[in-house]
Amino acid sequence: MATIPVSVEQNLGAVVDGSKGQFVRVIVADTQAIFRAGLRKVFALEDDIRVVGQAETMAQAQSAAAKFTADVLIFEAALTPNPVEGVAELLRQNPKLRIVVVTPGADEELTLDLFRRGAHGIVSREVEPELLVECLRKVFAGETWLDPQGVNWVMQAFRNQTNRPAGSRPKVQLTPKETLIVSCVTQGMKNKEIALRVGTTEQVVKNYLRKVYDKLGVADRLELALYCLNHHVVDNTKVPPLPTSPVNGQAANAAAAGVSASGSTAGIVSGSGSAPVTTAGSSEKLS
């Protein structure tokens, strides 16, 4: 695919006139030019939404977020092989930016992972234009946007955690090693990266996690992370950095670049408490 330079829309006028908050300033980051053009046409009909930049690659999206003053970034999941980590990285670089992720279709695991990593809205590729406009306004106002199916997935994840009988979640004391590994899980690390950080092997990490599951009465990584955050199990636990020694440097760099952050619950905790979840309705193809 031919690349285009990161660009800014022309004739923005009031966008830069100092009237802060008057417009929802949007960056459109999508691999398909026809989709970007379609969104610009849709937003051009709205008095309160302005496209201030566009990008078609992950690198361009990062550049646009750093270069342009924007409120919301529309981020296509296909921009990167690991959209969950891509969202997390964009938010690390631009903490005030709100991100609406466009996914190719319904995907429970992807939805939960994106939400946990801080995505403010998740919409289908075939979202109805009016719903996308409403989504941007709600996200700009500080709310979280999910379609009804996404809300059900998130609620079920919480119910699986909170509805377990008290006897199945006994109060136990984790060992320092267990606490360290669990802390890594709550931050979204995969077993490979955890092993590098704590100086062990992936199999040993798996063994520790099985023991922790049994101790806490949880079934998987999501329930483990929710339980530990809700019960402050790993508060103030410091996770060691990736090793950078000559022996481990290559492996560490590979892990830093390629390890998915699918296990973190930060997005759920902050998103569920700070703003109501707005549900979207039915959809038809935008373009």
N, C-alpha and C positions, 0 to 999 in steps of 0.2 A: 504494500500500500504506500502510495506517495505521501510524504509527510508535508504538513503545512506549518508555517511558523505560528507561534502563539500570537493571537491577534486580539485587538480591542475594537469594539463596535464604534462606528462613527456617529457624529451628531448626537452625542449623549446629552449635551446641554445641561439640564438640571441635575444630572447625576453628579456633577462636580461643582455645583454652585454653592455647596456648603449646607444645603438643607438636609442634614443628617437624618436618616430614618424615613424620609419621604418616599424613597423607592426601595424595592427589593432588588439589590444588585446581584446579578447571577453570572456565574461562569459555567459554560456548557462544555463538558469534557466527554466526548463520544467518538468512537472509531468511525462512525458512518457520517459522511458529509450531508447526506439527505436528511438524516435525523436532526443534525444540528440546524440545518436550514429550516426544517419544519418547526423546531422549537422557537427559533427566532421569529418566524411568522406568527406563531401563536402568542408569544409574549409581546409582540409589537402591537397587538390589539388591546393590551392591558395598560391602563394609565399608571399603575404602581409597580411595574416590573421592567427592569432594564437589563439587557445582556451586555456585560462590560468586557467579556473575554470569552475565548473558545480555545479548545485544544483537542487533539485526536490521539495523543499518546500519554502515558503516565508521566513521562518527563515533562511534557508540555503542560500537563495539569498542575504539576508541582511548580513549574515556572510561572504559570498564570496566577496561581494562588498567592505566590510571593510578590508578583509584580502589580497586580490589580487589587484595588480595594473592593472586596466583594462580601456579600452577606451569606450567600448560598452557592455551593458548588454542586452541580448535577454531574454525577460521576457514574459512567457506565462500568459495570462490573468487568466487562471484557477488556478494559484498558490494561489490565495486568493479570498474569496467571494466578496471582494471589490477591483478590480484591479486599479481603479482610485486612491483611497486613497493609495494603495500599491505603485504605481508609485510616488505619491507625497512624501511619506515617504522615499522612496529610494533616491529621489533627495534631500530631506532635509538633509539626512545623508551623501550623496555623491554628492555635487553640480556640480562637474566636470564630473560626469559619464553621458553618453548618453544612453538612454533607447529606445530599439525597442520592441514594444509590439506585441505579436502574439495573434490574436483574433480568435475565432472559426469560424467566418464568418462575413458577412457584417452587421453592426449594427450602424446606424447613431448616436444614442444617446451616445453609448459607444465611438465611434470614436471622437465625439466632446468633450466629457468629458475628455478623455485621452489626447487629443491635448491641451485642455485648462490647464490641470494640468502639462504639461511640457514634455509629451512623444515626442521624437525626430523622431520616425518612427512608423508606424502601418502597419502590414502586416497580411494577412490571413494565417490560418493554412495550407492552400494548396498552399502557395506561391511557385513559380518555383525557384529552387535552384539558377539559374543565377541571378534572380531578387533579391533574398535575399543577395547574395554577393554584388551586386551593391548597394543595400540599405545600407549595412554596410559601404561601402566606402564613400557613399554620407554623411551619418550621421557623420562618423568620420571626414569628411572634413568641417562639420559645417552646412550642409544643413538639410532640413526637408523632410521626405519621407512619401508620402501618395499615395494610388492608385487613379486612376481617379475619382472613386465614392466618396472617402474621400475628395478629393479636391473640388468636386462639393458641398458636404455638407458644408464644411467650407466657401466656397465662398457665398453660399446661406445664411448662417447665417449672414455674413457681409452685404449682399445686403438687407436682411430683416431689418437690423438696419439702414443702411446709405441711403436707397432709400425712406424712409418714407418722406412725404412732410414736409417742415419746420414747417407748421402750426400745424402738429400733434405732434410735439415735442417742445412745448413752453418752453422758459426759465423760470423755476420756482425755488422757494426757498424751499428746503425740510426742515422740522423741524429737530431739533437735533435727536429725536428718529427715524425718518424716515431715516436720514443720517446714523445713527448707524446700523440700520437693513440692509440697502442697502449695506453698507460696508461689513457686514457679508456675504451677498449674493455673492458679487464679490470675496470673498475669498473661495467660494465653500461650505459654510455651509448650512445644511438643516434646516428646520424650528425648529426642536427639539433642535438642538444645539444653534440656534440663541435665542430661548426663554430662555434657561438656561443662556446664556451670558448676556442678557439685563434684566433679571429678570421679565419675563412675561410668557404668555402661548402661545402655538402653534397657537391657534385660533386668538389671538391678533396679532401675527406676520402676519398671513394670511390677516387679515383685513388691517394692515398697508401696506402690499405689494399691495393689490388691489387698495388702494388709490394712491400709488406711480405709479402703472401702468397707472392709469387714468391721473395723473399729467404730466407724461413724454411721454404719447402716445406710450407705448410699450406693447407687447402682452404677454411676458413670462419672466422667469428668465434670459434666455440667452440674450435676447434683452436688458433687464434692465442692466445686467452687462456690456455688450458692450457699451451701451449708457453712463453709468456712468464713465467707464474708458476712453472712447474717449473724454468725455466732462469734465473730471477731477472733477466730482461731489463729490467724496469721498476722494480726496487727503488729506493726513495727518490726516484722521479720525482714532483714536485709538480704536481698538476693545477690550472690557474688557475680561479678562481671564475667563475660566470656574470656577464656584464657587467651593470651597473646604471645605465649612462648614460641620459640622457633619450632618446637615439636608439634604444638597444637594450633599454631596460628592459622594454618591453612584450613583446618577443620572448623575453627571458630569463625573465620570469615565466611565460610560457606554456610554455617548455621545462621549467622547474623543476616545473611542475604536471602536465605531461602526457607527458613523455618516459619511455618504458619502460626498465627496467633489465634487459633480458633477456640481456645479454651477460656479466655478471659471473660469475667463477668462485670467489668467496669461499666460497660454501656448499659447493662440491665439495671445495676444499682442506681446509677445516676439518672438514667432515663426514666425509671419508674417512679422516682421520688420527686423529681424537679418539675415535671409537667405532665398533664394528662395525655394519654395516647389517643390520637385522632384516628378514626377508622375511615378507610376509603370505600367507595361503592363498587359497582360493576365496572367493567372496562371494555373498550374496543380499541382497535389499533389506531395509534396516533397518526401514522403516515400511511 
